[in-house]
Amino acid sequence: MFFRRSLLLTLYKLSDIAILICSLALSAIAGNYLVVHGILSMDFCDFTSIRFKFQHLILLIVLIELWHIIFEHLNLYRSRRFGSRLQESFDILKATTFGSFIIGGFAFFFYPSSLNIVYILLFWASSTFLTIMARLFMRLFLMVIRNMGMNLRHVVVIGMNERAMEFAREITQSRVLGYKLTGFVDNKLPDTCDQKDMLACLDNFSDVLNRYVVDEVIIGLPFMSSYEQIKKIVSLCMDHGILVRYLADLFDTQFAKSTVDDFHGLPILTIYKGPEENWSFVVKRAVDIVLTTAGLLFLFPVFIIIGILIKIDSPGPVFFVQERVGYNKRRFKLYKFRTMIDGAEKRQSELEHLNEASGPVFKIKNDPRITRTGRILRRTSLDELPQLISVLKGDMSMVGPRPLPERDYNGFDKEWHKRRFSVRPGLTCLWQINGRHEVPFHKWMELDMEYIDNWSLLLDLKILIKTVPVVLKCSGAH
């Protein structure tokens, strides 16, 4: 089994080397074809015309090694029996994108006069496509031989509780995973199970390792009540050199996700809910910076005009500054154009009995504290524009749950409502494009949870696009 795994890993690495070299050559050939047909300019980088020298071979070897390091770092050489094809393709996309930057860097330092962005884009496209196709072909090949009863891993499941039995059913029904269930080890046989499925009791687990072919052991015992037994089982498996997997729902965290990292040899289990922080968050932040910088520069004259109108209409500052609860309960200063009379916050307690909003939030449609200019600013959502400053500072994002003041946060009576603070607050969100103040509080919170659980860059883009007509129509704003 170890030999087959080593052979498969070697094939992966050799195919990646072949794809790297082929992509370098194909990109040059494709680029030259486009030049000949007048689609690209004559200054396209033709690496095939560069005279071969010994240092070029050294550079190629360095590139191959860096390529493998990137792929290794993104776990593209580990077993992916439980991984999805989509996740593997996504990891390949990240690896080839980063690798293409490396290629571009090499071209910049060693062939600056020949550097052409089109070549890098062609290399990125070809290497990504070929690598994904190679991985899909390998998956198909493994699927075929596993259906023929080859490349199977013999597995023993520790525990016969509902969770362990469900896992066993899944791996036996999914033949493409390549698992063959040897049997179960537990002290108690459930009424719904056959005696022949039980290999031994927990105290006799060592006999199972000695009598049967075992490639993997899956532990499905409850962690708290079976710690000592789990410890002995893991120790025995380590003595025999057998891989151990644990069904790590340690705390019955329904709908939560988990990852395992290595910290100086110590496995760290990370449990989280909502989106995983990865390169997409870097892109989201970059988009925030670009949009807010452009927005603040473009809207600067509008800021001046609104500031003048506010000062003419009523005495007091142009901006309303209030402390809000942000990412993971961090407090930050939120900026808005002042739409109420100066000192309006001090009068809020007098108006609590007029509150029209459900839940802990405070909202009055015809608030007597609002100025004439303020009413227009609120209706058109122009009062929100200074929040671009908070986005640029990193306290907020363009898209995310709306930031709430301390008063509203203290009024939350359900703990799950507070998960909305696990992401940065935003200028717009699902609540904003689904009725805003017309939406009851419980629905508002559900929309925030929906956003967090289904977050993607595409979802952010959809919300931003849908926000434009909502603001233009002044829907739900008051």
Secondary structure as UniProt FT lines:
FT   HELIX           2..36
FT   TURN            37..38
FT   TURN            42..43
FT   HELIX           47..49
FT   HELIX           54..73
FT   TURN            74..77
FT   HELIX           85..110
FT   HELIX           112..114
FT   HELIX           117..147
FT   TURN            148..149
FT   STRAND          153..158
FT   HELIX           162..173
FT   HELIX           175..177
FT   STRAND          179..185
FT   TURN            191..192
FT   HELIX           195..197
FT   STRAND          198..200
FT   HELIX           202..204
FT   HELIX           205..211
FT   STRAND          216..219
FT   TURN            223..226
FT   HELIX           227..240
FT   STRAND          243..246
FT   TURN            250..251
FT   TURN            254..255
FT   STRAND          257..263
FT   TURN            264..265
FT   STRAND          266..272
FT   HELIX           279..298
FT   HELIX           300..313
FT   STRAND          319..325
FT   HELIX           327..329
FT   STRAND          331..337
FT   TURN            342..343
FT   HELIX           344..354
FT   TURN            359..360
FT   TURN            365..366
FT   TURN            368..369
FT   HELIX           372..380
FT   HELIX           382..384
FT   TURN            385..386
FT   HELIX           387..393
FT   STRAND          397..399
FT   STRAND          404..405
FT   HELIX           406..410
FT   HELIX           415..422
FT   STRAND          426..428
FT   TURN            430..435
FT   HELIX           436..438
FT   HELIX           441..453
FT   HELIX           457..472
FT   TURN            473..476
//
